[in-house]
Every structure is written in structure tokens, then in C-alpha cells.
Amino acid sequence: MAIRQERELRMVREAIAMVASGASSRVVVAGISAGDQILDAARRLGLEAGVRVNRLSQQENRGADLAVEPICE
């Protein structure tokens, strides 16, 4: 399970980098099975990079969708 969490956190880190660099205005990482477990870490990483990471509403048992957006637009 720890390997899955690290892999999914790496995807979120890449999304954070894309938004923080201006390459994309918004990135959604969909179907994250460890979304709830990595959300706090993802939010901290996002704040350090000047972006916000939010969990989008999702039906149960379908994983989490995390949206990465700039804090200031």
C-alpha cells in the first residue's frame, strides 16, 4: 500500500509542478485510491509551490479526484 501512496503522491507532485510553472491553469488527478491518505501531504506541497490542492466530490468506492489550481489567478 505504501508503494501505491508514493506513486500517487508523485503524480500529484507532477501536477503541482505543472500548475506552479504556469504550464497548465488546472490539473485534475483522477481516481486516486489513496487520495484521503495523501491529501494533507499534497496540500502542504501545493502551498509551498503556490497552488492549492482540493478533493473534488466523488461517489464512494471510486477513488478520489484531486484538483490542483493556482492560489492567485
Backbone hydrogen bonds, N-H to C=O, Kabsch-Sander energy under -0.5 kcal/mol:
donor,donor_aa,acceptor,acceptor_aa,energy
5,Q,1,M,-2.3
6,E,2,A,-2.3
7,R,3,I,-2.4
8,E,4,R,-2.7
9,L,5,Q,-2.5
10,R,6,E,-2.1
11,M,7,R,-1.7
12,V,8,E,-1.9
13,R,9,L,-2.6
14,E,10,R,-2.1
15,A,11,M,-2.0
16,I,12,V,-2.6
17,A,13,R,-2.4
18,M,14,E,-2.1
19,V,15,A,-2.2
20,A,16,I,-3.0
21,S,17,A,-2.0
22,G,19,V,-1.0
23,A,18,M,-1.3
24,S,18,M,-1.3
27,V,68,V,-2.0
29,V,27,V,-0.5
29,V,66,L,-3.0
30,A,28,V,-0.8
32,I,64,A,-3.2
33,S,31,G,-0.7
35,G,32,I,-1.2
38,I,34,A,-2.0
39,L,35,G,-1.1
42,A,38,I,-2.8
43,R,39,L,-2.6
44,R,40,D,-2.1
45,L,41,A,-2.4
46,G,42,A,-2.5
47,L,43,R,-2.6
48,E,44,R,-2.1
49,A,45,L,-1.3
50,G,46,G,-0.7
50,G,47,L,-0.8
51,V,46,G,-3.0
52,R,69,E,-3.3
54,N,67,A,-2.4
56,L,65,D,-3.2
62,R,59,Q,-1.0
64,A,32,I,-3.0
65,D,56,L,-0.6
66,L,29,V,-2.6
66,L,64,A,-0.5
67,A,54,N,-3.1
68,V,27,V,-3.1
69,E,52,R,-2.3
69,E,67,A,-0.5
71,I,50,G,-1.7
